[in-house]
Structure formats: structure tokens, C-alpha cells
């Protein structure tokens, strides 16, 4: 599972429980700890991730930052947490700034579980900048910013290279939105014969911007196609227990042919329920599909289409194997469909009509 996928899963959890995340502790459980784990750090290893870390060792010891991430026993990143129902402000920045100076770390993170603001000391050593160099909004995930965030993961920790990448990305973003004369000239001189005058630059400027926009659209389409074709393996974390709406009658699995079966399934999202059909591939359950709105497709694509039917602005990957659940009577009801990929006895029961 990629970092983007992991953050998408956290985003889904936040959106489904948004009204219940009203305390700092709830924010930590639903967002902060999963976010730290998504970066590859072990929240149960105190040598790596330590909560309530003393930030003023030479005074009373009463000032504690919520989390520190350590490498080789040394704090490298502070995480100051506020409740999800609090808007981050200047006062919170000052609090993190004080911890940053006291502990002499490289990076500080201020978050309310929805927004993660990353700070460092680019202007003056040991003094945290006033503006974050990176902001991750879990409710509006950005693929480019997520790729930058990978530079702070445990396995790919390379802060200096990441900061350079951020600065280059910022320059590119500025050039793309408002191409400078030098930027346009770079392309114009390769395509235009003759002097590169202001008129020539003015002619090429919208072409350069349009070409860049087309490249971005093509990359988005490529990633969507790749996601549809390649199913991600589900995480090892337990999927939340489903809360299906009671039904007076539940259909039995429908055997189709030797070695295959159509199984009724369902999902709940944002207090909305949807039914679909699991098309079991008995020879290789990992390649089973879902029939949704009359069309066979991957479980994840079906989940995404359902979400977008409720919220057209919904983006980000969804693991369909844990999103959908079996809709059959008996002890198997409510199990995530991912269980067919690891429970051979379950597959055989479903192929035989649930007996």
C-alpha cells in the first residue's frame, strides 16, 4: 500500500467519524497515530516514537510536546496536536516554536488531525520559520504534496533533498500558473525560427501553459487506469466492524457454474448503504470482481463509483476488499470480502451455496 493509499484510508476514517472527533485524544486515535504509522514509524516503540516528550529539560519539565519522532535516539521531528474541532492559529505556532527551539530539532509539525503543517528553520538556524514549507490536508489530498511527504518517511528519510524538491516544485508551480519570459523562451527558441521577440513570447505563453495542463491531465488519467488495473493488497489492520441495516430477508449465495459463484455483498458509507454482487473467481479468488450497477469491475473501482455517486468531489483510492462485506445469512454475514483471499473454507462454502 502506497503512502497516498494509507492517507486516503485515514481520510475516509476521519470523514466517516467527523462529528465524533471532538477531543484531542479522539484526534490522536483516528488521525495522528495512523498518520505516524503511515510514515513507517512504530507508535509502540518508545525509542522511535515517544509521546508526552519533555520539551524544557532544564526547567520544571511541565512543558511537553505531544509526540517526538527519533532517529538513533535523537529527536528529529516534533508533533504538536490540537483537537480536530480547533482551527490552528498563531498561538499554536508559538507553542510549537518554543518546543522547537528548546529541543533543537530539524522539523516541527502542527496539526489538528485534519491539517498537518510542517516547519523547519530555513531562514535562521534553530529558529522555526513562521510559514510551513509543506501542508497536508487530509480532507483534500494532493498527490504531489503526498509524494513530497515520502521524504519524511522512515524508509526514505532525506530531509535536505526533500526541501530542495519542495523549492523546485514551488518554482515550477509559479512558472506553470504564470510562465515567465525566460521559461517561455526556453521552449520558443526550440520551435521558432528567428528572433525571440516579446510578440513571439506572448504567442507561445498560452501554448506552454496549455501543454503543461494537458500533461497533468494525462498523468491523472494514467494513475486512474493503473489504480483500476492493479488491486492493492489490504493492510493488516482490522477493518472497522460494519453496521448493516437490518433486512427482513437476506438472499442466499447463488451458485452460477462449477468453480464460480455470485455472492450478495453490501457496504455502508456516510450513513448510506449500497448492495452489489461479488463474482468469485474460484480458481484464483484474488482476481474476483464486483458487479456494480450492472457492470463487472474491481472491488475498489466499484467502491469509488459508489462514493462518487454520493459525493462527486470525492477523490483518493479506496481499498474495495475491506470496503465491501458479505451479505449472507449465518456466521459469515458481515465479513469483509477480503476474507475470500485467505480463507479457503469460506470460498468452498460460498461455492456450494453457503452450506
PADODREN-386995 format. One record per residue (C-alpha): x, y, z; residue in one letter; residue number from 1; chain. Coordinates in steps of 0.1 Angstrom, whole numbers, plus 5000, padded with zeros to 4 digits. Example, Ala and Ser with C-alpha at 12.3 -4.5 7.8 and 13.67 -1.06 7.14 Angstrom:
BEGIN
+------+------+------+-----+-----+-------+
:   px :   py :   pz : res :   n : chain :
+------+------+------+-----+-----+-------+
: 5123 : 4955 : 5078 :   a :   1 :     A :
: 5137 : 4989 : 5071 :   s :   2 :     A :
+------+------+------+-----+-----+-------+
//
This chain:
BEGIN
+------+------+------+-----+-----+-------+
:   px :   py :   pz : res :   n : chain :
+------+------+------+-----+-----+-------+
: 5000 : 5000 : 5000 :   x :   1 :     A :
: 5014 : 5034 : 4990 :   x :   2 :     A :
: 5016 : 5064 : 5013 :   x :   3 :     A :
: 4988 : 5080 : 4993 :   x :   4 :     A :
: 4966 : 5050 : 4998 :   x :   5 :     A :
: 4974 : 5049 : 5035 :   x :   6 :     A :
: 4965 : 5086 : 5039 :   x :   7 :     A :
: 4933 : 5081 : 5018 :   x :   8 :     A :
: 4923 : 5054 : 5043 :   x :   9 :     A :
: 4929 : 5078 : 5072 :   x :  10 :     A :
: 4909 : 5105 : 5053 :   x :  11 :     A :
: 4879 : 5081 : 5050 :   x :  12 :     A :
: 4880 : 5073 : 5087 :   x :  13 :     A :
: 4880 : 5110 : 5096 :   x :  14 :     A :
: 4851 : 5118 : 5072 :   x :  15 :     A :
: 4830 : 5089 : 5084 :   x :  16 :     A :
: 4835 : 5099 : 5121 :   x :  17 :     A :
: 4840 : 5136 : 5117 :   x :  18 :     A :
: 4812 : 5146 : 5141 :   x :  19 :     A :
: 4826 : 5123 : 5168 :   x :  20 :     A :
: 4862 : 5136 : 5168 :   x :  21 :     A :
: 4857 : 5164 : 5193 :   x :  22 :     A :
: 4886 : 5159 : 5217 :   x :  23 :     A :
: 4924 : 5158 : 5213 :   x :  24 :     A :
: 4925 : 5121 : 5224 :   x :  25 :     A :
: 4900 : 5112 : 5197 :   x :  26 :     A :
: 4920 : 5131 : 5172 :   x :  27 :     A :
: 4951 : 5112 : 5182 :   x :  28 :     A :
: 4934 : 5078 : 5178 :   x :  29 :     A :
: 4917 : 5084 : 5145 :   x :  30 :     A :
: 4943 : 5106 : 5128 :   x :  31 :     A :
: 4977 : 5112 : 5145 :   x :  32 :     A :
: 4988 : 5077 : 5153 :   x :  33 :     A :
: 4976 : 5063 : 5119 :   x :  34 :     A :
: 4995 : 5092 : 5102 :   x :  35 :     A :
: 5027 : 5084 : 5121 :   x :  36 :     A :
: 5023 : 5047 : 5112 :   x :  37 :     A :
: 5017 : 5056 : 5076 :   x :  38 :     A :
: 5051 : 5072 : 5075 :   x :  39 :     A :
: 5066 : 5039 : 5087 :   x :  40 :     A :
: 5072 : 5047 : 5123 :   x :  41 :     A :
: 5063 : 5023 : 5151 :   x :  42 :     A :
: 5040 : 5041 : 5176 :   x :  43 :     A :
: 5046 : 5013 : 5201 :   x :  44 :     A :
: 5084 : 5016 : 5200 :   x :  45 :     A :
: 5093 : 5044 : 5225 :   x :  46 :     A :
: 5128 : 5045 : 5211 :   x :  47 :     A :
: 5113 : 5056 : 5178 :   x :  48 :     A :
: 5080 : 5074 : 5187 :   x :  49 :     A :
: 5077 : 5090 : 5222 :   x :  50 :     A :
: 5045 : 5107 : 5234 :   x :  51 :     A :
: 5044 : 5135 : 5260 :   x :  52 :     A :
: 5081 : 5143 : 5255 :   x :  53 :     A :
: 5096 : 5169 : 5279 :   x :  54 :     A :
: 5104 : 5200 : 5259 :   x :  55 :     A :
: 5121 : 5220 : 5287 :   x :  56 :     A :
: 5145 : 5196 : 5304 :   x :  57 :     A :
: 5163 : 5224 : 5322 :   x :  58 :     A :
: 5133 : 5238 : 5340 :   x :  59 :     A :
: 5102 : 5223 : 5356 :   x :  60 :     A :
: 5096 : 5197 : 5330 :   x :  61 :     A :
: 5059 : 5207 : 5328 :   x :  62 :     A :
: 5061 : 5217 : 5291 :   x :  63 :     A :
: 5056 : 5186 : 5270 :   x :  64 :     A :
: 5052 : 5182 : 5232 :   x :  65 :     A :
: 5026 : 5156 : 5222 :   x :  66 :     A :
: 5050 : 5134 : 5201 :   x :  67 :     A :
: 5086 : 5132 : 5190 :   x :  68 :     A :
: 5099 : 5110 : 5163 :   x :  69 :     A :
: 5135 : 5099 : 5169 :   x :  70 :     A :
: 5164 : 5085 : 5148 :   x :  71 :     A :
: 5194 : 5070 : 5165 :   x :  72 :     A :
: 5179 : 5081 : 5199 :   x :  73 :     A :
: 5178 : 5118 : 5189 :   x :  74 :     A :
: 5146 : 5137 : 5184 :   x :  75 :     A :
: 5143 : 5149 : 5147 :   x :  76 :     A :
: 5106 : 5158 : 5145 :   x :  77 :     A :
: 5081 : 5173 : 5169 :   x :  78 :     A :
: 5043 : 5168 : 5165 :   x :  79 :     A :
: 5021 : 5192 : 5185 :   x :  80 :     A :
: 4984 : 5181 : 5184 :   x :  81 :     A :
: 4952 : 5201 : 5187 :   x :  82 :     A :
: 4917 : 5187 : 5186 :   x :  83 :     A :
: 4900 : 5184 : 5152 :   x :  84 :     A :
: 4874 : 5209 : 5161 :   x :  85 :     A :
: 4901 : 5236 : 5167 :   x :  86 :     A :
: 4913 : 5259 : 5139 :   x :  87 :     A :
: 4951 : 5262 : 5140 :   x :  88 :     A :
: 4963 : 5297 : 5148 :   x :  89 :     A :
: 4993 : 5319 : 5157 :   x :  90 :     A :
: 4992 : 5309 : 5194 :   x :  91 :     A :
: 4996 : 5272 : 5185 :   x :  92 :     A :
: 5025 : 5282 : 5162 :   x :  93 :     A :
: 5042 : 5300 : 5191 :   x :  94 :     A :
: 5038 : 5269 : 5213 :   x :  95 :     A :
: 5055 : 5246 : 5187 :   x :  96 :     A :
: 5081 : 5273 : 5181 :   x :  97 :     A :
: 5091 : 5272 : 5218 :   x :  98 :     A :
: 5094 : 5234 : 5217 :   x :  99 :     A :
: 5114 : 5236 : 5185 :   x : 100 :     A :
: 5140 : 5260 : 5200 :   x : 101 :     A :
: 5143 : 5241 : 5233 :   x : 102 :     A :
: 5149 : 5207 : 5217 :   x : 103 :     A :
: 5170 : 5218 : 5187 :   x : 104 :     A :
: 5153 : 5196 : 5162 :   x : 105 :     A :
: 5151 : 5198 : 5124 :   x : 106 :     A :
: 5113 : 5197 : 5119 :   x : 107 :     A :
: 5081 : 5206 : 5137 :   x : 108 :     A :
: 5046 : 5196 : 5128 :   x : 109 :     A :
: 5015 : 5214 : 5140 :   x : 110 :     A :
: 4983 : 5195 : 5134 :   x : 111 :     A :
: 4946 : 5193 : 5143 :   x : 112 :     A :
: 4944 : 5159 : 5127 :   x : 113 :     A :
: 4928 : 5173 : 5095 :   x : 114 :     A :
: 4957 : 5196 : 5085 :   x : 115 :     A :
: 4994 : 5188 : 5090 :   x : 116 :     A :
: 5017 : 5219 : 5088 :   x : 117 :     A :
: 5054 : 5211 : 5085 :   x : 118 :     A :
: 5080 : 5237 : 5097 :   x : 119 :     A :
: 5118 : 5239 : 5097 :   x : 120 :     A :
: 5145 : 5266 : 5101 :   x : 121 :     A :
: 5153 : 5277 : 5066 :   x : 122 :     A :
: 5159 : 5314 : 5075 :   x : 123 :     A :
: 5178 : 5312 : 5107 :   x : 124 :     A :
: 5193 : 5281 : 5123 :   x : 125 :     A :
: 5174 : 5268 : 5154 :   x : 126 :     A :
: 5146 : 5293 : 5149 :   x : 127 :     A :
: 5114 : 5278 : 5133 :   x : 128 :     A :
: 5101 : 5296 : 5103 :   x : 129 :     A :
: 5068 : 5314 : 5105 :   x : 130 :     A :
: 5054 : 5297 : 5074 :   x : 131 :     A :
: 5051 : 5260 : 5069 :   x : 132 :     A :
: 5071 : 5246 : 5040 :   x : 133 :     A :
: 5045 : 5218 : 5035 :   x : 134 :     A :
: 5009 : 5215 : 5044 :   x : 135 :     A :
: 4990 : 5182 : 5041 :   x : 136 :     A :
: 4952 : 5185 : 5041 :   x : 137 :     A :
: 4937 : 5150 : 5047 :   x : 138 :     A :
: 4903 : 5161 : 5035 :   x : 139 :     A :
: 4918 : 5174 : 5002 :   x : 140 :     A :
: 4947 : 5151 : 4995 :   x : 141 :     A :
: 4972 : 5163 : 4969 :   x : 142 :     A :
: 4992 : 5137 : 4951 :   x : 143 :     A :
: 5022 : 5160 : 4946 :   x : 144 :     A :
: 5024 : 5170 : 4983 :   x : 145 :     A :
: 5020 : 5134 : 4993 :   x : 146 :     A :
: 5050 : 5124 : 4972 :   x : 147 :     A :
: 5070 : 5152 : 4989 :   x : 148 :     A :
: 5059 : 5138 : 5023 :   x : 149 :     A :
: 5075 : 5105 : 5014 :   x : 150 :     A :
: 5109 : 5122 : 5021 :   x : 151 :     A :
: 5100 : 5122 : 5058 :   x : 152 :     A :
: 5090 : 5085 : 5060 :   x : 153 :     A :
: 5112 : 5062 : 5079 :   x : 154 :     A :
: 5124 : 5042 : 5049 :   x : 155 :     A :
: 5131 : 5073 : 5027 :   x : 156 :     A :
: 5141 : 5099 : 5052 :   x : 157 :     A :
: 5160 : 5126 : 5032 :   x : 158 :     A :
: 5151 : 5160 : 5045 :   x : 159 :     A :
: 5176 : 5182 : 5027 :   x : 160 :     A :
: 5167 : 5166 : 4993 :   x : 161 :     A :
: 5130 : 5169 : 5002 :   x : 162 :     A :
: 5134 : 5206 : 5010 :   x : 163 :     A :
: 5151 : 5212 : 4976 :   x : 164 :     A :
: 5123 : 5193 : 4959 :   x : 165 :     A :
: 5098 : 5215 : 4976 :   x : 166 :     A :
: 5115 : 5247 : 4965 :   x : 167 :     A :
: 5118 : 5234 : 4929 :   x : 168 :     A :
: 5081 : 5224 : 4930 :   x : 169 :     A :
: 5072 : 5258 : 4942 :   x : 170 :     A :
: 5092 : 5274 : 4914 :   x : 171 :     A :
: 5075 : 5251 : 4889 :   x : 172 :     A :
: 5041 : 5258 : 4902 :   x : 173 :     A :
: 5047 : 5295 : 4899 :   x : 174 :     A :
: 5060 : 5291 : 4863 :   x : 175 :     A :
: 5031 : 5269 : 4853 :   x : 176 :     A :
: 5005 : 5293 : 4866 :   x : 177 :     A :
: 5022 : 5324 : 4853 :   x : 178 :     A :
: 5050 : 5314 : 4829 :   x : 179 :     A :
: 5079 : 5339 : 4830 :   x : 180 :     A :
: 5095 : 5352 : 4798 :   x : 181 :     A :
: 5126 : 5331 : 4804 :   x : 182 :     A :
: 5106 : 5299 : 4809 :   x : 183 :     A :
: 5086 : 5305 : 4777 :   x : 184 :     A :
: 5118 : 5315 : 4758 :   x : 185 :     A :
: 5133 : 5281 : 4767 :   x : 186 :     A :
: 5106 : 5263 : 4746 :   x : 187 :     A :
: 5101 : 5290 : 4720 :   x : 188 :     A :
: 5137 : 5290 : 4708 :   x : 189 :     A :
: 5135 : 5253 : 4701 :   x : 190 :     A :
: 5104 : 5257 : 4679 :   x : 191 :     A :
: 5106 : 5292 : 4664 :   x : 192 :     A :
: 5130 : 5302 : 4637 :   x : 193 :     A :
: 5142 : 5338 : 4640 :   x : 194 :     A :
: 5145 : 5362 : 4669 :   x : 195 :     A :
: 5126 : 5356 : 4701 :   x : 196 :     A :
: 5108 : 5389 : 4704 :   x : 197 :     A :
: 5082 : 5399 : 4730 :   x : 198 :     A :
: 5055 : 5392 : 4705 :   x : 199 :     A :
: 5068 : 5357 : 4700 :   x : 200 :     A :
: 5069 : 5351 : 4737 :   x : 201 :     A :
: 5033 : 5364 : 4740 :   x : 202 :     A :
: 5023 : 5339 : 4713 :   x : 203 :     A :
: 5040 : 5310 : 4730 :   x : 204 :     A :
: 5030 : 5317 : 4766 :   x : 205 :     A :
: 4994 : 5303 : 4764 :   x : 206 :     A :
: 5007 : 5274 : 4744 :   x : 207 :     A :
: 5032 : 5265 : 4771 :   x : 208 :     A :
: 5006 : 5267 : 4798 :   x : 209 :     A :
: 4981 : 5247 : 4779 :   x : 210 :     A :
: 5007 : 5220 : 4771 :   x : 211 :     A :
: 5015 : 5217 : 4808 :   x : 212 :     A :
: 4979 : 5214 : 4818 :   x : 213 :     A :
: 4974 : 5186 : 4792 :   x : 214 :     A :
: 5004 : 5168 : 4807 :   x : 215 :     A :
: 4989 : 5170 : 4842 :   x : 216 :     A :
: 4956 : 5157 : 4829 :   x : 217 :     A :
: 4973 : 5128 : 4811 :   x : 218 :     A :
: 4992 : 5119 : 4843 :   x : 219 :     A :
: 4960 : 5119 : 4863 :   x : 220 :     A :
: 4943 : 5096 : 4837 :   x : 221 :     A :
: 4973 : 5073 : 4838 :   x : 222 :     A :
: 4972 : 5069 : 4875 :   x : 223 :     A :
: 4935 : 5063 : 4874 :   x : 224 :     A :
: 4940 : 5035 : 4848 :   x : 225 :     A :
: 4968 : 5020 : 4869 :   x : 226 :     A :
: 4947 : 5020 : 4900 :   x : 227 :     A :
: 4918 : 5003 : 4882 :   x : 228 :     A :
: 4941 : 4976 : 4868 :   x : 229 :     A :
: 4962 : 4969 : 4899 :   x : 230 :     A :
: 4945 : 4960 : 4932 :   x : 231 :     A :
: 4964 : 4969 : 4963 :   x : 232 :     A :
: 4969 : 4943 : 4990 :   x : 233 :     A :
: 4948 : 4953 : 5020 :   x : 234 :     A :
: 4966 : 4964 : 5052 :   x : 235 :     A :
: 4969 : 4940 : 5081 :   x : 236 :     A :
: 4948 : 4963 : 5104 :   x : 237 :     A :
: 4914 : 4951 : 5112 :   x : 238 :     A :
: 4887 : 4968 : 5092 :   x : 239 :     A :
: 4861 : 4985 : 5114 :   x : 240 :     A :
: 4831 : 4964 : 5123 :   x : 241 :     A :
: 4803 : 4970 : 5098 :   x : 242 :     A :
: 4769 : 4983 : 5109 :   x : 243 :     A :
: 4745 : 4969 : 5083 :   x : 244 :     A :
: 4709 : 4980 : 5083 :   x : 245 :     A :
: 4686 : 4951 : 5093 :   x : 246 :     A :
: 4669 : 4933 : 5065 :   x : 247 :     A :
: 4638 : 4911 : 5068 :   x : 248 :     A :
: 4652 : 4886 : 5043 :   x : 249 :     A :
: 4688 : 4880 : 5032 :   x : 250 :     A :
: 4694 : 4863 : 4999 :   x : 251 :     A :
: 4714 : 4831 : 4998 :   x : 252 :     A :
: 4746 : 4829 : 4977 :   x : 253 :     A :
: 4738 : 4819 : 4941 :   x : 254 :     A :
: 4759 : 4792 : 4925 :   x : 255 :     A :
: 4765 : 4800 : 4889 :   x : 256 :     A :
: 4786 : 4773 : 4875 :   x : 257 :     A :
: 4812 : 4748 : 4887 :   x : 258 :     A :
: 4840 : 4768 : 4903 :   x : 259 :     A :
: 4822 : 4801 : 4904 :   x : 260 :     A :
: 4795 : 4819 : 4924 :   x : 261 :     A :
: 4776 : 4852 : 4927 :   x : 262 :     A :
: 4775 : 4864 : 4963 :   x : 263 :     A :
: 4754 : 4893 : 4975 :   x : 264 :     A :
: 4775 : 4920 : 4992 :   x : 265 :     A :
: 4769 : 4954 : 5007 :   x : 266 :     A :
: 4787 : 4985 : 5021 :   x : 267 :     A :
: 4779 : 5014 : 5044 :   x : 268 :     A :
: 4795 : 5049 : 5039 :   x : 269 :     A :
: 4783 : 5082 : 5053 :   x : 270 :     A :
: 4752 : 5065 : 5067 :   x : 271 :     A :
: 4743 : 5053 : 5032 :   x : 272 :     A :
: 4740 : 5016 : 5023 :   x : 273 :     A :
: 4745 : 5000 : 4988 :   x : 274 :     A :
: 4742 : 4965 : 4976 :   x : 275 :     A :
: 4763 : 4948 : 4949 :   x : 276 :     A :
: 4773 : 4913 : 4938 :   x : 277 :     A :
: 4807 : 4896 : 4943 :   x : 278 :     A :
: 4817 : 4874 : 4914 :   x : 279 :     A :
: 4840 : 4848 : 4929 :   x : 280 :     A :
: 4869 : 4835 : 4908 :   x : 281 :     A :
: 4873 : 4801 : 4924 :   x : 282 :     A :
: 4905 : 4793 : 4906 :   x : 283 :     A :
: 4921 : 4825 : 4920 :   x : 284 :     A :
: 4899 : 4845 : 4944 :   x : 285 :     A :
: 4924 : 4874 : 4943 :   x : 286 :     A :
: 4911 : 4882 : 4909 :   x : 287 :     A :
: 4874 : 4882 : 4918 :   x : 288 :     A :
: 4853 : 4911 : 4906 :   x : 289 :     A :
: 4822 : 4930 : 4918 :   x : 290 :     A :
: 4791 : 4936 : 4897 :   x : 291 :     A :
: 4780 : 4972 : 4905 :   x : 292 :     A :
: 4752 : 4989 : 4886 :   x : 293 :     A :
: 4752 : 4960 : 4862 :   x : 294 :     A :
: 4788 : 4962 : 4852 :   x : 295 :     A :
: 4817 : 4939 : 4864 :   x : 296 :     A :
: 4847 : 4958 : 4878 :   x : 297 :     A :
: 4873 : 4956 : 4905 :   x : 298 :     A :
: 4861 : 4959 : 4941 :   x : 299 :     A :
: 4880 : 4992 : 4946 :   x : 300 :     A :
: 4866 : 5008 : 4914 :   x : 301 :     A :
: 4831 : 4998 : 4925 :   x : 302 :     A :
: 4837 : 5013 : 4959 :   x : 303 :     A :
: 4850 : 5045 : 4943 :   x : 304 :     A :
: 4820 : 5048 : 4920 :   x : 305 :     A :
: 4796 : 5044 : 4949 :   x : 306 :     A :
: 4813 : 5071 : 4969 :   x : 307 :     A :
: 4814 : 5095 : 4940 :   x : 308 :     A :
: 4776 : 5089 : 4934 :   x : 309 :     A :
: 4771 : 5104 : 4969 :   x : 310 :     A :
: 4800 : 5130 : 4968 :   x : 311 :     A :
: 4812 : 5139 : 4932 :   x : 312 :     A :
: 4842 : 5157 : 4947 :   x : 313 :     A :
: 4854 : 5125 : 4965 :   x : 314 :     A :
: 4889 : 5116 : 4954 :   x : 315 :     A :
: 4917 : 5092 : 4966 :   x : 316 :     A :
: 4920 : 5055 : 4965 :   x : 317 :     A :
: 4897 : 5031 : 4983 :   x : 318 :     A :
: 4905 : 4995 : 4992 :   x : 319 :     A :
: 4875 : 4977 : 4980 :   x : 320 :     A :
: 4885 : 4944 : 4996 :   x : 321 :     A :
: 4878 : 4959 : 5030 :   x : 322 :     A :
: 4851 : 4983 : 5019 :   x : 323 :     A :
: 4826 : 4956 : 5008 :   x : 324 :     A :
: 4811 : 4929 : 5032 :   x : 325 :     A :
: 4794 : 4896 : 5026 :   x : 326 :     A :
: 4756 : 4898 : 5027 :   x : 327 :     A :
: 4746 : 4862 : 5035 :   x : 328 :     A :
: 4729 : 4845 : 5065 :   x : 329 :     A :
: 4748 : 4828 : 5093 :   x : 330 :     A :
: 4782 : 4834 : 5108 :   x : 331 :     A :
: 4797 : 4846 : 5075 :   x : 332 :     A :
: 4774 : 4877 : 5073 :   x : 333 :     A :
: 4793 : 4910 : 5076 :   x : 334 :     A :
: 4828 : 4896 : 5069 :   x : 335 :     A :
: 4849 : 4918 : 5046 :   x : 336 :     A :
: 4852 : 4902 : 5011 :   x : 337 :     A :
: 4890 : 4902 : 5016 :   x : 338 :     A :
: 4884 : 4870 : 5036 :   x : 339 :     A :
: 4879 : 4850 : 5004 :   x : 340 :     A :
: 4915 : 4857 : 4996 :   x : 341 :     A :
: 4928 : 4840 : 5027 :   x : 342 :     A :
: 4901 : 4816 : 5039 :   x : 343 :     A :
: 4897 : 4786 : 5015 :   x : 344 :     A :
: 4870 : 4770 : 5036 :   x : 345 :     A :
: 4849 : 4802 : 5032 :   x : 346 :     A :
: 4853 : 4801 : 4995 :   x : 347 :     A :
: 4842 : 4765 : 4993 :   x : 348 :     A :
: 4811 : 4772 : 5014 :   x : 349 :     A :
: 4802 : 4801 : 4991 :   x : 350 :     A :
: 4807 : 4780 : 4960 :   x : 351 :     A :
: 4785 : 4753 : 4974 :   x : 352 :     A :
: 4756 : 4778 : 4981 :   x : 353 :     A :
: 4766 : 4787 : 5017 :   x : 354 :     A :
: 4762 : 4752 : 5031 :   x : 355 :     A :
+------+------+------+-----+-----+-------+
//
